[in-house]
Amino acid sequence: MSAFAEAMRERVRDARAALEAAQADGDAYATAVAADELDDALRLARAHGVDTDTVTDPDEGRDER
């Protein structure tokens, strides 16, 4: 995987996490900003053919030991 593709996937992961956090906090402004960031990240990734449908947390499922 290219460094660009990995950077785009990380940007999408971060934007999704920020959106979830803002929504959980009930912060309308932060939610709007995070949603715009996610939209921009997804648009850029798609424009460059980077698959973001399978983007998940890289630590998900990892044993905590």
N, C-alpha and C positions, 0 to 999 in steps of 0.2 A: 504494500500500500504506500502511496506517495505521502510525503510530508504534508503537502497541501491538503490532500483528502483527509488525513488524520486531524489536521488543524481545523478543518471545516466540521468534522464530526464532533470534535471537542467543543467548538463554538456552539453547535446545536445542542449538545448535552448541557452546557452551561446555561444557555438561554432557556431551555426547558426547565431546568432547576430553579432559575431565577423567577420564571413565571409561576411555577408551583408555589414557591415561597411567598411571593407577593400576593397571590390569591389566598393562601392560607392566612396571611396577616390581615387580609381585608383592605389592603392598600390599593385604592383605585388608580392612583397615579403610577405607582411602581408596576402595577399590573399592565397598564397601557404601555409603559416604556419597555417592559420585558416582552410583551407581545410583539411590539415593533421590532425588537432585536431578533426575536425568533423568526419572524416573517422575513427579515433581511437575510439572516443566516441561511434559512431554507431556500430563498430565492437564489442566492449566490451559489449554494451547493448544487442546486438543480441546473443552473446555467453552466456549471462545469462538469456535470455528469457524476456528481458524488452522491452515492446512495445514503440517504439519511433515515430511511424507513426502519432500519434495524439498529439505529443508534441507541445504545443503552449505557448505563453506568459501567465503566470498565472494571469497577470493584464489585459489581453485583455478582452474587454467587460465590465470591471468593471466601475461603475459610478464614475466620478471624484469628486463628492461632498464630 
